[in-house]
Amino acid sequence: MKQAVLTGIRRMAIIERGKPQLKNDSDVLIRLSCVGVCGSDIHYFVDGRIGSQVVQFPFAVGHECSGVIEEVGRAVTRVKPGDLVAVDPSIHCGVCDQCLSGRPHTCRNNRFLGCPGQIEGCLSDYIVMPEFCCYALDASFSPVKAALIEPLTIGIYSVEQAQMSPEGKTIGIFGAGPIGLSVLLTLRTTNSGPVYCIEPLGYRREKALELGATLAIDPNQEDVEQSVLQVEPWLLDLVFECSGQQDAVDNALKILKPGGRLVLVGIPPEARYVFDMDLMRRKEISVQNVRRQNHCVEKAIRLIRGGLPVEKMVTHHFSLAESERAFNLVADYRDEVIKAVIDLQVINTGA
C-alpha cells in the first residue's frame, strides 16, 4: 500500500509499505476514503513537534479520516465489510483510572493516530483500528462529511467544556479556521446570543459570517476591545481561543466581562501562554482547557445528519500524492485555504 510520511521539516514522501493485518479479534481493516489536514498535523510538518511530542522521521501523520471496512475480526459486531465509517483516532485502554471515571480522552495509556511515539497516522491506503473506534454511517454521509466528524467533535466538546449554558450569552471566538468554525457551527445549534469572530484573514471572516457569526473583527486593523465595546458595552460572557496565538489570549482577557470564562482550544506553537494576571485576577476570569473530545462522536453524527453544513469549511481537495503540496498550502495560508482534505477514493458523492 501507499503511505505519505514526513521525512523532515516541510518534507514528505510517498512510500510503499505492507498492507496492515488484523492482530486482535476486535480489529477492523479500513480502506481509507478521505483524510483531513489538521492544524496539529501542520505543527509536526513545520516544527517537527507539539510540545513534548517530537517526530522521529520518517513518520506518518493524519488523524481525521473516514473509510470503508474491508475486513473484520471474529469478535466484531458493530461494523461490517462495506460500511462507510468515521474513525475516532483515539484508542483508550478502558481500564485505567481516567477511563473508569469517564475520561477516555485523557487515558493514561492512550494511543492516538498520527501522534509521535503512539501510532502512525492515517495518510495511507489502509489502517487497522479497534472496532470501538469506528462509527458506521448511512448513505447521507459522503467520505468528506465523515472525515469532518472528528474536528466537529472538538467544537462540540469545547462548547460543553465551557460549563456555561450558551443560551443568551455573548460569545467571542478567536480564529475562523476549521476548529473555530466548528465551535461556531455548534453554537449556532443552540440558543446562544451574538457570536463575535476575531480573525485576521478576510476570507475566513467572510466564511464565519456565512456560517452564522454576528460580527467579524480584523485584529490587525481594529482595536479588538474597542470594537467589542461598541456592540457589547458590558463585554462578553464567554470566549473560545482557537488560534493558539498569544495576542488572542491577551485580547480575550480584555473583552471578557468580570466573571467571564476563557476556553483554550488552540495549540500554541511555543507550548506556553503568558497571562496578564492583574487583569485576569481583578476580573476573576475562569480558564478552561480542552483536550480533544470526550463522548462527542455520536453527537457530531446527529448534527451533521440533521443538516449542519460542515462541508462548507472544505476549500481544497488533493490526492495522496499531493500531500506535501496540501500541507504547504495549509501551513502558509495560501489560496484562501480553510480546510484541505486528501481524497483517497470516491465511494459516495452524496451531499
Protein Blocks (a to p, Z undefined) as FASTA:
>chain_A
ZZdddfbehiacdddddddddfbfkbccdddfbdcddfklmmmmmnopahjbccddddde
djbdcdddfbdcfklckbcehiacdddfbdcehlamklmnopaklgfkbccehiahiacc
fbdfbdcddfklpccddfkbcfklmmmmmmmmmmmmmmmmnopafehpacddehjafklm
mmmmmmmmmccdcdddddfblklmmmmmmnopabdcdfklpcfklmmmmmmmnopfbdcd
fkopaklmmmmmmmpcehiacddfbdcfklpacddfklmmmnopacdddehiehklmmmm
mmmmnopafklmpmbdcdfklmmmmmmmmmnopghiabdcddfbdfbfcZZ
